[in-house]
Amino acid sequence: MARLLLRRLVTSVVVLVGLAVVTFLMTQVLPGDPARAAAGRNATAEQVAAVAARLGLDQPVWDQFLAYMGRLFQGDIGTSVFTQRPVLEDVAAMLPSSLELVLAAMVINIVVAVPLGTYAAWRSGR
């Protein structure tokens, strides 16, 4: 039992690290300049450079990745460049709406899937 729990824990850590790597890589390969987006459309080149320096986007990709992983392991998921608030606050603000959607989807799923599954089982072999 302890071996199973340890194996699941190790697997979970590997999956979370892999997810963090994929998330970081997606932000690197997506088109657009995050510094330009954070600075705004009408920002000058100097303002964009200042934002890039503040966010660490002027560093090599490897250094950006290590800083990103270090912050993640400390529980800091960053500040939104759009709302200028901690991402955790934005997630907490949207969580009730998300849970409401999940609950509605589950109810619809049960209302539709259980009768269809019952009907399919009753009709099997015919």
SEKOLTI-149561 format. One record per residue: residue number from 0; x, y, z of N, C-alpha, C in turn; chain. Coordinates in nm, 2 decimals. Example, Ala and Ser with C-alpha at 12.3 -4.5 7.8 and 13.67 -1.06 7.14 Angstrom:
- 0, 1.32, -0.57, 0.78, 1.23, -0.45, 0.78, 1.32, -0.33, 0.78, A
- 1, 1.28, -0.22, 0.71, 1.37, -0.11, 0.71, 1.29, 0.00, 0.79, A
***
This chain:
- 0, 0.08, -0.12, 0.00, 0.00, 0.00, 0.00, 0.09, 0.13, 0.00, A
- 1, 0.19, 0.12, 0.08, 0.28, 0.24, 0.09, 0.35, 0.26, -0.04, A
- 2, 0.39, 0.15, -0.10, 0.46, 0.16, -0.23, 0.37, 0.22, -0.34, A
- 3, 0.24, 0.18, -0.34, 0.15, 0.23, -0.43, 0.13, 0.38, -0.41, A
- 4, 0.12, 0.43, -0.29, 0.10, 0.57, -0.26, 0.23, 0.65, -0.30, A
- 5, 0.35, 0.59, -0.27, 0.47, 0.65, -0.31, 0.48, 0.67, -0.46, A
- 6, 0.44, 0.56, -0.53, 0.45, 0.56, -0.68, 0.35, 0.66, -0.74, A
- 7, 0.23, 0.67, -0.68, 0.13, 0.77, -0.72, 0.18, 0.91, -0.70, A
- 8, 0.25, 0.93, -0.58, 0.30, 1.06, -0.55, 0.41, 1.11, -0.64, A
- 9, 0.50, 1.01, -0.67, 0.61, 1.04, -0.77, 0.55, 1.07, -0.91, A
- 10, 0.45, 0.99, -0.95, 0.39, 1.01, -1.08, 0.32, 1.15, -1.08, A
- 11, 0.26, 1.19, -0.98, 0.19, 1.32, -0.97, 0.29, 1.43, -0.98, A
- 12, 0.40, 1.42, -0.91, 0.50, 1.52, -0.92, 0.56, 1.53, -1.06, A
- 13, 0.59, 1.42, -1.13, 0.64, 1.42, -1.26, 0.54, 1.48, -1.36, A
- 14, 0.41, 1.45, -1.34, 0.31, 1.51, -1.43, 0.30, 1.66, -1.41, A
- 15, 0.30, 1.71, -1.28, 0.30, 1.85, -1.25, 0.42, 1.93, -1.31, A
- 16, 0.53, 1.87, -1.30, 0.65, 1.93, -1.35, 0.64, 1.93, -1.51, A
- 17, 0.60, 1.82, -1.57, 0.58, 1.82, -1.71, 0.48, 1.92, -1.76, A
- 18, 0.37, 1.94, -1.68, 0.27, 2.04, -1.71, 0.33, 2.18, -1.70, A
- 19, 0.41, 2.21, -1.60, 0.48, 2.34, -1.59, 0.57, 2.36, -1.71, A
- 20, 0.65, 2.26, -1.75, 0.74, 2.27, -1.87, 0.66, 2.30, -1.99, A
- 21, 0.55, 2.23, -2.02, 0.47, 2.25, -2.14, 0.41, 2.39, -2.13, A
- 22, 0.36, 2.43, -2.02, 0.30, 2.57, -2.01, 0.41, 2.67, -2.04, A
- 23, 0.53, 2.66, -1.98, 0.63, 2.76, -2.01, 0.67, 2.76, -2.16, A
- 24, 0.68, 2.64, -2.22, 0.72, 2.63, -2.36, 0.61, 2.69, -2.45, A
- 25, 0.48, 2.67, -2.41, 0.38, 2.74, -2.49, 0.39, 2.89, -2.49, A
- 26, 0.42, 2.94, -2.37, 0.43, 3.09, -2.37, 0.55, 3.14, -2.45, A
- 27, 0.65, 3.05, -2.47, 0.77, 3.09, -2.55, 0.74, 3.08, -2.70, A
- 28, 0.66, 2.99, -2.74, 0.65, 2.97, -2.89, 0.52, 3.04, -2.94, A
- 29, 0.43, 3.08, -2.86, 0.31, 3.15, -2.91, 0.36, 3.28, -2.97, A
- 30, 0.29, 3.32, -3.08, 0.32, 3.45, -3.14, 0.29, 3.57, -3.05, A
- 31, 0.36, 3.68, -3.07, 0.33, 3.80, -2.99, 0.44, 3.82, -2.88, A
- 32, 0.45, 3.94, -2.84, 0.55, 3.98, -2.74, 0.48, 4.01, -2.61, A
- 33, 0.51, 3.93, -2.51, 0.44, 3.95, -2.38, 0.47, 4.09, -2.32, A
- 34, 0.59, 4.14, -2.34, 0.63, 4.27, -2.29, 0.55, 4.38, -2.36, A
- 35, 0.53, 4.36, -2.49, 0.44, 4.46, -2.56, 0.30, 4.45, -2.51, A
- 36, 0.25, 4.33, -2.49, 0.11, 4.32, -2.44, 0.10, 4.38, -2.30, A
- 37, 0.20, 4.36, -2.21, 0.19, 4.42, -2.08, 0.21, 4.57, -2.08, A
- 38, 0.29, 4.62, -2.17, 0.31, 4.76, -2.17, 0.20, 4.84, -2.24, A
- 39, 0.12, 4.77, -2.32, 0.01, 4.84, -2.39, 0.04, 4.87, -2.54, A
- 40, -0.06, 4.89, -2.61, -0.05, 4.91, -2.76, 0.03, 5.04, -2.79, A
- 41, 0.01, 5.14, -2.72, 0.07, 5.27, -2.75, 0.21, 5.29, -2.68, A
- 42, 0.27, 5.19, -2.62, 0.39, 5.20, -2.55, 0.51, 5.22, -2.65, A
- 43, 0.60, 5.30, -2.60, 0.72, 5.33, -2.68, 0.82, 5.21, -2.67, A
- 44, 0.92, 5.20, -2.75, 1.02, 5.09, -2.74, 1.09, 5.09, -2.61, A
- 45, 1.11, 5.21, -2.55, 1.18, 5.22, -2.42, 1.09, 5.16, -2.31, A
- 46, 0.96, 5.19, -2.32, 0.86, 5.14, -2.22, 0.85, 4.99, -2.23, A
- 47, 0.85, 4.93, -2.35, 0.85, 4.79, -2.37, 0.97, 4.72, -2.32, A
- 48, 1.09, 4.79, -2.34, 1.21, 4.73, -2.29, 1.22, 4.74, -2.14, A
- 49, 1.16, 4.84, -2.08, 1.15, 4.85, -1.93, 1.06, 4.74, -1.87, A
- 50, 0.95, 4.71, -1.94, 0.86, 4.61, -1.90, 0.93, 4.47, -1.91, A
- 51, 0.99, 4.45, -2.02, 1.07, 4.32, -2.04, 1.17, 4.30, -1.94, A
- 52, 1.24, 4.41, -1.90, 1.34, 4.40, -1.79, 1.28, 4.37, -1.66, A
- 53, 1.16, 4.43, -1.63, 1.09, 4.41, -1.50, 1.04, 4.27, -1.49, A
- 54, 0.99, 4.21, -1.61, 0.94, 4.08, -1.61, 1.04, 3.97, -1.63, A
- 55, 1.17, 4.01, -1.65, 1.27, 3.92, -1.68, 1.27, 3.86, -1.82, A
- 56, 1.20, 3.92, -1.91, 1.19, 3.87, -2.04, 1.31, 3.90, -2.13, A
- 57, 1.40, 3.98, -2.07, 1.53, 4.01, -2.14, 1.64, 3.91, -2.11, A
- 58, 1.61, 3.82, -2.02, 1.70, 3.71, -1.99, 1.70, 3.60, -2.09, A
- 59, 1.81, 3.52, -2.09, 1.80, 3.40, -2.18, 1.68, 3.31, -2.13, A
- 60, 1.63, 3.23, -2.23, 1.52, 3.14, -2.20, 1.54, 3.05, -2.09, A
- 61, 1.67, 2.99, -2.08, 1.70, 2.90, -1.97, 1.69, 2.96, -1.83, A
- 62, 1.73, 3.09, -1.82, 1.72, 3.16, -1.70, 1.58, 3.19, -1.67, A
- 63, 1.50, 3.23, -1.77, 1.36, 3.25, -1.75, 1.29, 3.13, -1.69, A
- 64, 1.32, 3.01, -1.75, 1.26, 2.89, -1.71, 1.30, 2.85, -1.56, A
- 65, 1.42, 2.87, -1.53, 1.46, 2.84, -1.39, 1.40, 2.93, -1.29, A
- 66, 1.38, 3.06, -1.33, 1.31, 3.16, -1.24, 1.17, 3.12, -1.23, A
- 67, 1.11, 3.08, -1.34, 0.96, 3.04, -1.34, 0.94, 2.92, -1.25, A
- 68, 1.03, 2.82, -1.27, 1.01, 2.70, -1.19, 1.04, 2.73, -1.04, A
- 69, 1.14, 2.81, -1.01, 1.16, 2.85, -0.87, 1.04, 2.92, -0.81, A
- 70, 0.98, 3.01, -0.88, 0.86, 3.07, -0.83, 0.75, 2.97, -0.81, A
- 71, 0.73, 2.88, -0.90, 0.62, 2.78, -0.89, 0.64, 2.70, -0.77, A
- 72, 0.77, 2.65, -0.74, 0.79, 2.57, -0.62, 0.77, 2.65, -0.49, A
- 73, 0.77, 2.78, -0.50, 0.75, 2.86, -0.38, 0.60, 2.89, -0.37, A
- 74, 0.52, 2.85, -0.47, 0.38, 2.88, -0.46, 0.34, 3.01, -0.53, A
- 75, 0.43, 3.08, -0.59, 0.40, 3.21, -0.65, 0.37, 3.18, -0.80, A
- 76, 0.24, 3.20, -0.84, 0.21, 3.17, -0.98, 0.21, 3.30, -1.06, A
- 77, 0.25, 3.41, -1.00, 0.27, 3.53, -1.07, 0.16, 3.64, -1.06, A
- 78, 0.18, 3.74, -1.14, 0.09, 3.85, -1.15, 0.04, 3.86, -1.29, A
- 79, -0.09, 3.88, -1.31, -0.15, 3.89, -1.44, -0.10, 4.02, -1.51, A
- 80, -0.05, 4.01, -1.63, -0.01, 4.13, -1.70, -0.13, 4.22, -1.74, A
- 81, -0.25, 4.16, -1.74, -0.37, 4.23, -1.79, -0.44, 4.30, -1.67, A
- 82, -0.46, 4.23, -1.56, -0.53, 4.29, -1.45, -0.43, 4.35, -1.34, A
- 83, -0.30, 4.32, -1.35, -0.20, 4.37, -1.25, -0.23, 4.32, -1.11, A
- 84, -0.30, 4.21, -1.10, -0.33, 4.15, -0.97, -0.27, 4.01, -0.97, A
- 85, -0.24, 3.95, -0.85, -0.19, 3.82, -0.84, -0.29, 3.72, -0.91, A
- 86, -0.23, 3.63, -0.99, -0.31, 3.53, -1.07, -0.40, 3.45, -0.97, A
- 87, -0.35, 3.42, -0.85, -0.43, 3.34, -0.76, -0.56, 3.42, -0.72, A
- 88, -0.55, 3.55, -0.71, -0.67, 3.63, -0.68, -0.77, 3.62, -0.80, A
- 89, -0.72, 3.63, -0.92, -0.81, 3.62, -1.04, -0.87, 3.48, -1.04, A
- 90, -0.80, 3.38, -1.02, -0.85, 3.24, -1.02, -0.96, 3.23, -0.91, A
- 91, -0.93, 3.28, -0.79, -1.03, 3.27, -0.68, -1.16, 3.35, -0.71, A
- 92, -1.14, 3.46, -0.79, -1.26, 3.54, -0.82, -1.35, 3.46, -0.92, A
- 93, -1.29, 3.38, -1.01, -1.36, 3.31, -1.12, -1.40, 3.17, -1.08, A
- 94, -1.35, 3.12, -0.96, -1.38, 2.99, -0.92, -1.53, 2.96, -0.90, A
- 95, -1.61, 3.04, -0.84, -1.75, 3.01, -0.82, -1.82, 3.00, -0.95, A
- 96, -1.79, 3.08, -1.05, -1.86, 3.07, -1.18, -1.82, 2.94, -1.25, A
- 97, -1.69, 2.90, -1.24, -1.64, 2.78, -1.30, -1.71, 2.65, -1.23, A
- 98, -1.72, 2.66, -1.10, -1.78, 2.54, -1.03, -1.93, 2.53, -1.07, A
- 99, -2.00, 2.65, -1.09, -2.14, 2.65, -1.13, -2.15, 2.58, -1.27, A
- 100, -2.06, 2.61, -1.36, -2.06, 2.55, -1.49, -2.04, 2.40, -1.48, A
- 101, -1.94, 2.36, -1.40, -1.91, 2.22, -1.38, -2.03, 2.15, -1.33, A
- 102, -2.10, 2.20, -1.23, -2.22, 2.14, -1.17, -2.33, 2.13, -1.27, A
- 103, -2.35, 2.23, -1.35, -2.46, 2.23, -1.45, -2.42, 2.12, -1.56, A
- 104, -2.30, 2.11, -1.60, -2.26, 2.01, -1.69, -2.28, 1.87, -1.64, A
- 105, -2.25, 1.85, -1.51, -2.27, 1.72, -1.45, -2.41, 1.68, -1.44, A
- 106, -2.50, 1.78, -1.41, -2.64, 1.75, -1.40, -2.69, 1.71, -1.54, A
- 107, -2.66, 1.79, -1.64, -2.70, 1.76, -1.78, -2.65, 1.62, -1.82, A
- 108, -2.52, 1.59, -1.78, -2.46, 1.46, -1.82, -2.54, 1.35, -1.75, A
- 109, -2.57, 1.36, -1.63, -2.65, 1.26, -1.56, -2.79, 1.24, -1.61, A
- 110, -2.85, 1.35, -1.64, -2.99, 1.35, -1.69, -3.00, 1.28, -1.83, A
- 111, -2.89, 1.30, -1.91, -2.89, 1.25, -2.04, -2.83, 1.11, -2.04, A
- 112, -2.71, 1.10, -1.98, -2.63, 0.97, -1.99, -2.70, 0.85, -1.92, A
- 113, -2.75, 0.87, -1.80, -2.81, 0.76, -1.73, -2.93, 0.70, -1.81, A
- 114, -3.02, 0.77, -1.85, -3.13, 0.71, -1.93, -3.08, 0.65, -2.06, A
- 115, -2.99, 0.71, -2.13, -2.93, 0.65, -2.26, -2.86, 0.53, -2.23, A
- 116, -2.78, 0.53, -2.12, -2.70, 0.40, -2.08, -2.80, 0.29, -2.05, A
- 117, -2.90, 0.32, -1.97, -3.00, 0.22, -1.93, -3.07, 0.17, -2.06, A
- 118, -3.11, 0.25, -2.15, -3.18, 0.21, -2.27, -3.08, 0.12, -2.35, A
- 119, -2.95, 0.16, -2.37, -2.86, 0.08, -2.44, -2.84, -0.06, -2.38, A
- 120, -2.83, -0.06, -2.25, -2.82, -0.19, -2.18, -2.94, -0.28, -2.20, A
- 121, -3.05, -0.22, -2.19, -3.18, -0.29, -2.21, -3.19, -0.34, -2.35, A
- 122, -3.14, -0.27, -2.45, -3.15, -0.31, -2.59, -3.03, -0.39, -2.64, A
- 123, -2.93, -0.42, -2.55, -2.81, -0.49, -2.60, -2.85, -0.63, -2.64, A
- 124, -2.79, -0.68, -2.74, -2.81, -0.81, -2.80, -2.93, -0.82, -2.89, A
- 125, -3.00, -0.71, -2.92, -3.11, -0.72, -3.01, -3.08, -0.66, -3.14, A
***
